[in-house]
Amino acid sequence: MDLQLENKIALITGSSRGLGLATARLLAEEGAYVVINSRSREHLSSALEQFTQEERDRVIDIQGDMTGPTIPGILIEDTVKKFGGLDILICNAGGPPSGTFDSFDDQAWQQATELSFLSNVRLIRAALPYLRNSKHASVLTITSYAVKQPIPNLVLSNSIRLATIGLTKSLALELGPEGIRFNSILPAWTETQRITDLLEYRSKINQTSFEEERQNQASQSSLGRMGLPEEFANAAVFLVSPAASFITGVMLTIDGGMYKGLF
């Protein structure tokens, strides 16, 4: 299938590792111009090495912490200055820290809101003028299957990511008449550094080994394993592509059967 991504311009935040990087690499393989982002210069340098030489001519990196109120706007403007427009925006960020309700004060809740919700609001707001000029405008938010099935010891993520789901669906309805599509992917446990950190935290509080926690989590999938970043990327790249032109307002769970509900 031709995804019609040749020469499309895509910005992916939080894309120096894990799900974001896997998605950026596949977009580049499909011929898109890609902007990757991270708050870590070291991680960005490492990420660039994973693109082929031919792909690097179409890929740039921009450092910036999405929790900074002005950074999303700067990132959008820098993307447009480099490539002349924007067709695809993928909003991704690392998740809030693990912990129970009693372990977080107001500041922790505010920081989690900045990271997992307001960064998306600011990115989309800054991107809209350019997305309106695109014939194939698409926005993808990356949340978590925790919005359907809360995950123990992740009360910040369980709570705040729901706001992004509400935002995504609302904008799909509000901006659909202008031809701008909005979807979200709700990944479950996928083999990334974020998941390694969560399992290490879980092994600590449960006084178990990391491998025990890893195997226990993998067993929750009907496929008996956790997902791979590349499997996530396959779905993400399709959703943002013109090939998915009649798909909007969808909250797609990619979980290998970990979510047990019907809807």
LUMMAR-676081 format. One record per residue (C-alpha): residue number from 0; x, y, z; residue in one letter. Coordinates in pm, 1 decimal, always signed. Layout:
! residues N
+-----+----------+----------+----------+---------+
| num |        X |        Y |        Z | residuo |
+-----+----------+----------+----------+---------+
| NUM |        X |        Y |        Z |       A |
...
+-----+----------+----------+----------+---------+
END
This chain:
! residues 263
+-----+----------+----------+----------+---------+
| num |        X |        Y |        Z | residuo |
+-----+----------+----------+----------+---------+
|   0 |     +0.0 |     +0.0 |     +0.0 |       M |
|   1 |   +120.4 |   +347.6 |    -87.2 |       D |
|   2 |    +73.6 |   +558.7 |   +226.5 |       L |
|   3 |   +120.9 |   +876.8 |    +18.9 |       Q |
|   4 |   +372.8 |  +1017.4 |   +265.9 |       L |
|   5 |   +635.1 |  +1123.9 |    +13.0 |       E |
|   6 |   +744.0 |  +1483.3 |    +91.8 |       N |
|   7 |   +491.1 |  +1525.8 |   +372.1 |       K |
|   8 |   +624.5 |  +1725.4 |   +668.7 |       I |
|   9 |   +595.9 |  +1563.3 |  +1011.8 |       A |
|  10 |   +688.9 |  +1679.5 |  +1360.2 |       L |
|  11 |   +712.4 |  +1424.1 |  +1640.1 |       I |
|  12 |   +784.0 |  +1535.1 |  +1994.5 |       T |
|  13 |   +952.2 |  +1305.9 |  +2245.4 |       G |
|  14 |  +1106.7 |  +1115.5 |  +1956.8 |       S |
|  15 |  +1468.3 |  +1044.9 |  +2047.4 |       S |
|  16 |  +1381.9 |   +700.3 |  +2185.2 |       R |
|  17 |  +1106.8 |   +442.1 |  +2212.0 |       G |
|  18 |   +771.8 |   +484.0 |  +2039.0 |       L |
|  19 |   +849.9 |   +829.3 |  +1904.1 |       G |
|  20 |  +1178.9 |   +729.5 |  +1744.9 |       L |
|  21 |  +1033.5 |   +414.7 |  +1589.5 |       A |
|  22 |   +756.4 |   +624.6 |  +1435.5 |       T |
|  23 |   +999.5 |   +889.1 |  +1310.6 |       A |
|  24 |  +1215.5 |   +625.3 |  +1144.5 |       R |
|  25 |   +921.6 |   +470.8 |   +962.3 |       L |
|  26 |   +797.2 |   +810.2 |   +844.6 |       L |
|  27 |  +1142.2 |   +882.5 |   +705.2 |       A |
|  28 |  +1147.8 |   +543.9 |   +531.3 |       E |
|  29 |   +817.8 |   +638.3 |   +367.6 |       E |
|  30 |   +974.0 |   +955.6 |   +226.3 |       G |
|  31 |   +846.4 |  +1217.8 |   +471.3 |       A |
|  32 |  +1043.6 |  +1511.8 |   +601.8 |       Y |
|  33 |  +1072.9 |  +1454.7 |   +976.2 |       V |
|  34 |  +1153.8 |  +1668.2 |  +1278.8 |       V |
|  35 |  +1251.6 |  +1477.6 |  +1591.2 |       I |
|  36 |  +1257.9 |  +1633.6 |  +1935.4 |       N |
|  37 |  +1386.8 |  +1568.9 |  +2285.4 |       S |
|  38 |  +1501.5 |  +1768.1 |  +2584.9 |       R |
|  39 |  +1828.8 |  +1571.0 |  +2573.0 |       S |
|  40 |  +2095.1 |  +1666.8 |  +2320.2 |       R |
|  41 |  +2272.7 |  +1336.6 |  +2386.5 |       E |
|  42 |  +1961.9 |  +1134.8 |  +2306.2 |       H |
|  43 |  +1898.6 |  +1333.3 |  +1987.9 |       L |
|  44 |  +2252.1 |  +1274.6 |  +1864.5 |       S |
|  45 |  +2213.2 |   +903.4 |  +1927.0 |       S |
|  46 |  +1875.3 |   +899.3 |  +1752.8 |       A |
|  47 |  +2009.1 |  +1063.4 |  +1437.4 |       L |
|  48 |  +2261.5 |   +783.2 |  +1399.6 |       E |
|  49 |  +1973.4 |   +537.3 |  +1355.4 |       Q |
|  50 |  +1862.9 |   +696.0 |  +1027.9 |       F |
|  51 |  +2027.9 |   +606.1 |   +700.5 |       T |
|  52 |  +2243.2 |   +867.3 |   +530.3 |       Q |
|  53 |  +1975.8 |   +921.1 |   +267.8 |       E |
|  54 |  +1709.3 |   +969.3 |   +536.9 |       E |
|  55 |  +1923.6 |  +1218.2 |   +730.1 |       R |
|  56 |  +1886.1 |  +1463.2 |   +443.3 |       D |
|  57 |  +1516.1 |  +1476.1 |   +532.8 |       R |
|  58 |  +1547.7 |  +1463.4 |   +913.1 |       V |
|  59 |  +1636.7 |  +1740.1 |  +1157.0 |       I |
|  60 |  +1645.3 |  +1747.1 |  +1535.4 |       D |
|  61 |  +1529.7 |  +2029.0 |  +1761.6 |       I |
|  62 |  +1603.0 |  +2021.9 |  +2131.9 |       Q |
|  63 |  +1337.7 |  +2144.7 |  +2373.9 |       G |
|  64 |  +1144.3 |  +2050.1 |  +2686.4 |       D |
|  65 |   +772.4 |  +2037.2 |  +2607.0 |       M |
|  66 |   +679.3 |  +2134.7 |  +2962.2 |       T |
|  67 |   +813.7 |  +2484.0 |  +2895.0 |       G |
|  68 |   +518.1 |  +2708.2 |  +2798.8 |       P |
|  69 |   +697.7 |  +2872.5 |  +2505.5 |       T |
|  70 |   +880.0 |  +2567.3 |  +2370.0 |       I |
|  71 |   +593.0 |  +2410.0 |  +2170.3 |       P |
|  72 |   +544.1 |  +2730.1 |  +1973.6 |       G |
|  73 |   +915.8 |  +2764.2 |  +1906.5 |       I |
|  74 |   +931.7 |  +2403.4 |  +1789.5 |       L |
|  75 |   +646.9 |  +2455.6 |  +1543.5 |       I |
|  76 |   +799.9 |  +2775.8 |  +1406.9 |       E |
|  77 |  +1142.5 |  +2615.2 |  +1364.5 |       D |
|  78 |   +984.4 |  +2323.8 |  +1177.9 |       T |
|  79 |   +804.3 |  +2554.8 |   +939.0 |       V |
|  80 |  +1115.3 |  +2767.1 |   +882.4 |       K |
|  81 |  +1313.0 |  +2457.6 |   +789.1 |       K |
|  82 |  +1062.7 |  +2272.4 |   +570.8 |       F |
|  83 |   +809.6 |  +2539.0 |   +471.9 |       G |
|  84 |   +498.2 |  +2395.8 |   +633.4 |       G |
|  85 |   +347.0 |  +2119.3 |   +843.3 |       L |
|  86 |   +122.9 |  +1826.3 |   +750.0 |       D |
|  87 |   +153.8 |  +1587.9 |  +1043.3 |       I |
|  88 |   +182.9 |  +1654.7 |  +1416.0 |       L |
|  89 |   +244.6 |  +1369.4 |  +1658.3 |       I |
|  90 |   +218.0 |  +1473.0 |  +2023.0 |       C |
|  91 |   +426.7 |  +1246.1 |  +2241.8 |       N |
|  92 |   +592.3 |  +1291.4 |  +2579.8 |       A |
|  93 |   +733.2 |  +1077.3 |  +2855.6 |       G |
|  94 |   +481.5 |   +977.8 |  +3118.4 |       G |
|  95 |   +450.2 |  +1110.6 |  +3474.3 |       P |
|  96 |   +633.8 |   +928.2 |  +3755.7 |       P |
|  97 |   +506.0 |   +618.2 |  +3930.0 |       S |
|  98 |   +347.1 |   +639.3 |  +4271.9 |       G |
|  99 |    +28.9 |   +619.7 |  +4475.8 |       T |
| 100 |   -215.3 |   +904.5 |  +4540.5 |       F |
| 101 |    -64.1 |   +982.0 |  +4882.1 |       D |
| 102 |   +283.2 |  +1028.5 |  +4735.4 |       S |
| 103 |   +205.1 |  +1332.1 |  +4518.3 |       F |
| 104 |   +154.2 |  +1695.6 |  +4618.3 |       D |
| 105 |     +4.6 |  +1980.1 |  +4414.8 |       D |
| 106 |   +333.8 |  +2050.5 |  +4242.7 |       Q |
| 107 |   +359.0 |  +1692.8 |  +4115.9 |       A |
| 108 |     +6.4 |  +1710.6 |  +3977.4 |       W |
| 109 |    +82.2 |  +2042.2 |  +3807.1 |       Q |
| 110 |   +403.7 |  +1909.5 |  +3653.1 |       Q |
| 111 |   +222.8 |  +1601.9 |  +3524.4 |       A |
| 112 |    -47.4 |  +1823.5 |  +3373.8 |       T |
| 113 |   +215.1 |  +2034.9 |  +3196.0 |       E |
| 114 |   +384.5 |  +1722.8 |  +3058.6 |       L |
| 115 |    +91.3 |  +1503.3 |  +2961.6 |       S |
| 116 |   -179.4 |  +1753.7 |  +2872.6 |       F |
| 117 |    -84.8 |  +2119.6 |  +2834.6 |       L |
| 118 |   +209.5 |  +2036.2 |  +2609.6 |       S |
| 119 |    -44.1 |  +1887.5 |  +2365.9 |       N |
| 120 |   -272.3 |  +2190.5 |  +2390.5 |       V |
| 121 |    +14.8 |  +2428.6 |  +2317.0 |       R |
| 122 |   +152.4 |  +2222.6 |  +2029.7 |       L |
| 123 |   -182.2 |  +2191.8 |  +1856.4 |       I |
| 124 |   -263.5 |  +2560.3 |  +1907.5 |       R |
| 125 |    +68.7 |  +2665.6 |  +1753.7 |       A |
| 126 |    +38.4 |  +2414.4 |  +1468.5 |       A |
| 127 |   -317.1 |  +2495.5 |  +1359.6 |       L |
| 128 |   -237.7 |  +2787.2 |  +1124.8 |       P |
| 129 |     -2.8 |  +2562.0 |   +927.2 |       Y |
| 130 |   -220.6 |  +2251.9 |   +943.2 |       L |
| 131 |   -502.5 |  +2458.6 |   +794.4 |       R |
| 132 |   -280.4 |  +2517.9 |   +491.8 |       N |
| 133 |   -218.1 |  +2145.5 |   +441.7 |       S |
| 134 |   -431.4 |  +1926.5 |   +216.0 |       K |
| 135 |   -353.9 |  +1623.9 |   +433.3 |       H |
| 136 |   -346.1 |  +1760.5 |   +789.3 |       A |
| 137 |   -334.6 |  +1499.8 |  +1064.5 |       S |
| 138 |   -272.5 |  +1509.9 |  +1438.8 |       V |
| 139 |   -198.6 |  +1205.4 |  +1651.1 |       L |
| 140 |   -184.4 |  +1212.3 |  +2029.1 |       T |
| 141 |    -11.3 |   +930.4 |  +2211.0 |       I |
| 142 |   -173.1 |   +845.9 |  +2542.1 |       T |
| 143 |   -208.4 |   +506.9 |  +2714.3 |       S |
| 144 |   -450.4 |   +219.6 |  +2753.0 |       Y |
| 145 |   -460.3 |   +338.5 |  +3114.1 |       A |
| 146 |   -740.0 |   +574.2 |  +3008.5 |       V |
| 147 |   -958.0 |   +263.2 |  +2973.2 |       K |
| 148 |   -801.4 |    +35.7 |  +3233.5 |       Q |
| 149 |   -611.3 |   +218.5 |  +3511.8 |       P |
| 150 |   -265.6 |    +83.1 |  +3587.4 |       I |
| 151 |   -163.4 |    +32.9 |  +3953.7 |       P |
| 152 |    +78.1 |   +295.8 |  +4091.0 |       N |
| 153 |    +24.1 |   +528.2 |  +3795.7 |       L |
| 154 |   -244.5 |   +756.1 |  +3935.2 |       V |
| 155 |   -102.6 |  +1066.1 |  +3762.5 |       L |
| 156 |   -103.3 |   +906.5 |  +3419.8 |       S |
| 157 |   -437.0 |   +730.9 |  +3475.9 |       N |
| 158 |   -599.3 |  +1065.1 |  +3557.3 |       S |
| 159 |   -438.1 |  +1327.1 |  +3335.7 |       I |
| 160 |   -415.9 |  +1136.3 |  +3007.3 |       R |
| 161 |   -795.6 |  +1127.0 |  +3000.2 |       L |
| 162 |   -788.7 |  +1501.7 |  +2934.3 |       A |
| 163 |   -590.8 |  +1443.8 |  +2615.5 |       T |
| 164 |   -847.5 |  +1188.7 |  +2500.2 |       I |
| 165 |  -1123.2 |  +1443.9 |  +2555.9 |       G |
| 166 |   -922.2 |  +1705.3 |  +2368.4 |       L |
| 167 |   -852.2 |  +1472.3 |  +2075.8 |       T |
| 168 |  -1215.0 |  +1370.1 |  +2029.6 |       K |
| 169 |  -1338.5 |  +1727.2 |  +2068.6 |       S |
| 170 |  -1098.4 |  +1857.4 |  +1805.1 |       L |
| 171 |  -1184.1 |  +1573.7 |  +1566.5 |       A |
| 172 |  -1542.2 |  +1699.3 |  +1576.2 |       L |
| 173 |  -1462.8 |  +2070.7 |  +1582.1 |       E |
| 174 |  -1197.6 |  +2077.9 |  +1309.7 |       L |
| 175 |  -1313.9 |  +1791.6 |  +1091.7 |       G |
| 176 |  -1506.2 |  +2032.7 |   +866.7 |       P |
| 177 |  -1171.3 |  +2200.4 |   +792.7 |       E |
| 178 |  -1019.3 |  +1868.7 |   +685.6 |       G |
| 179 |   -792.6 |  +1822.7 |   +987.8 |       I |
| 180 |   -799.5 |  +1472.1 |  +1133.4 |       R |
| 181 |   -735.6 |  +1392.9 |  +1502.1 |       F |
| 182 |   -674.3 |  +1044.9 |  +1641.2 |       N |
| 183 |   -507.3 |   +893.9 |  +1945.4 |       S |
| 184 |   -320.5 |   +571.1 |  +2009.3 |       I |
| 185 |   -352.5 |   +405.9 |  +2349.0 |       L |
| 186 |    -45.3 |   +180.5 |  +2375.7 |       P |
| 187 |    -13.2 |    -83.7 |  +2641.5 |       A |
| 188 |   +314.1 |   -227.6 |  +2769.1 |       W |
| 189 |   +572.6 |   -190.5 |  +2494.0 |       T |
| 190 |   +943.4 |   -258.5 |  +2527.0 |       E |
| 191 |  +1081.8 |    +91.7 |  +2580.9 |       T |
| 192 |  +1296.1 |   +261.6 |  +2843.9 |       Q |
| 193 |   +979.7 |   +401.2 |  +3004.0 |       R |
| 194 |   +849.7 |    +48.3 |  +3059.9 |       I |
| 195 |  +1183.8 |    -65.3 |  +3196.2 |       T |
| 196 |  +1167.1 |   +215.9 |  +3452.2 |       D |
| 197 |   +810.6 |   +123.6 |  +3550.4 |       L |
| 198 |   +895.6 |   -243.8 |  +3594.3 |       L |
| 199 |  +1200.3 |   -157.0 |  +3802.8 |       E |
| 200 |   +977.1 |    +54.3 |  +4028.1 |       Y |
| 201 |   +726.5 |   -229.5 |  +4050.1 |       R |
| 202 |   +996.1 |   -484.9 |  +4139.5 |       S |
| 203 |  +1118.1 |   -253.8 |  +4413.2 |       K |
| 204 |   +781.6 |   -208.0 |  +4584.8 |       I |
| 205 |   +685.2 |   -574.5 |  +4535.3 |       N |
| 206 |  +1029.6 |   -701.8 |  +4642.7 |       Q |
| 207 |  +1056.8 |   -913.5 |  +4330.9 |       T |
| 208 |  +1308.2 |   -930.6 |  +4048.3 |       S |
| 209 |  +1283.0 |   -724.9 |  +3732.9 |       F |
| 210 |  +1249.4 |  -1039.7 |  +3522.7 |       E |
| 211 |   +961.8 |  -1167.4 |  +3737.9 |       E |
| 212 |   +775.5 |   -842.2 |  +3685.5 |       E |
| 213 |   +852.5 |   -845.9 |  +3315.2 |       R |
| 214 |   +719.8 |  -1198.7 |  +3270.5 |       Q |
| 215 |   +413.0 |  -1125.9 |  +3480.6 |       N |
| 216 |   +326.1 |   -822.6 |  +3270.1 |       Q |
| 217 |   +386.2 |  -1007.8 |  +2943.3 |       A |
| 218 |   +146.8 |  -1280.0 |  +3056.9 |       S |
| 219 |   -134.8 |  -1021.8 |  +3072.6 |       Q |
| 220 |   -132.7 |  -1010.4 |  +2692.9 |       S |
| 221 |   -326.5 |  -1275.3 |  +2503.6 |       S |
| 222 |    -17.7 |  -1296.7 |  +2280.4 |       L |
| 223 |   +201.7 |  -1369.3 |  +2582.1 |       G |
| 224 |   +444.0 |  -1083.9 |  +2528.4 |       R |
| 225 |   +486.9 |   -709.7 |  +2534.2 |       M |
| 226 |   +477.2 |   -505.1 |  +2217.4 |       G |
| 227 |   +766.3 |   -372.2 |  +2013.2 |       L |
| 228 |   +808.7 |     -2.8 |  +1923.6 |       P |
| 229 |   +807.2 |    -97.2 |  +1555.8 |       E |
| 230 |   +462.6 |   -255.1 |  +1594.9 |       E |
| 231 |   +332.9 |    +68.0 |  +1742.3 |       F |
| 232 |   +495.4 |   +267.8 |  +1462.9 |       A |
| 233 |   +323.1 |    +63.6 |  +1193.0 |       N |
| 234 |    -17.5 |   +170.3 |  +1321.5 |       A |
| 235 |    +85.6 |   +528.4 |  +1398.4 |       A |
| 236 |   +227.6 |   +594.6 |  +1053.9 |       V |
| 237 |    -81.3 |   +454.2 |   +886.4 |       F |
| 238 |   -314.2 |   +668.4 |  +1098.2 |       L |
| 239 |   -135.8 |   +994.0 |  +1016.7 |       V |
| 240 |    -98.5 |   +911.0 |   +648.9 |       S |
| 241 |   -332.4 |  +1023.0 |   +367.4 |       P |
| 242 |   -413.6 |   +654.8 |   +320.9 |       A |
| 243 |   -622.8 |   +683.9 |   +640.7 |       A |
| 244 |   -808.2 |   +989.7 |   +513.1 |       S |
| 245 |  -1152.2 |   +882.0 |   +642.9 |       F |
| 246 |  -1033.7 |   +790.1 |   +993.9 |       I |
| 247 |  -1075.3 |  +1056.8 |  +1259.2 |       T |
| 248 |  -1182.6 |  +1068.2 |  +1623.7 |       G |
| 249 |  -1049.0 |   +715.8 |  +1681.2 |       V |
| 250 |   -888.1 |   +607.5 |  +2009.1 |       M |
| 251 |   -693.4 |   +299.9 |  +1900.6 |       L |
| 252 |   -574.0 |    +57.8 |  +2166.7 |       T |
| 253 |   -252.6 |   -124.6 |  +2071.8 |       I |
| 254 |   -212.7 |   -371.3 |  +2352.6 |       D |
| 255 |   -180.2 |   -732.8 |  +2238.5 |       G |
| 256 |   -501.3 |   -809.1 |  +2427.3 |       G |
| 257 |   -400.2 |   -658.9 |  +2763.4 |       M |
| 258 |   -712.3 |   -446.9 |  +2781.5 |       Y |
| 259 |   -999.7 |   -675.4 |  +2878.7 |       K |
| 260 |  -1296.7 |   -448.8 |  +2817.8 |       G |
| 261 |  -1536.0 |   -456.2 |  +2521.3 |       L |
| 262 |  -1522.9 |    -87.6 |  +2423.6 |       F |
+-----+----------+----------+----------+---------+
END
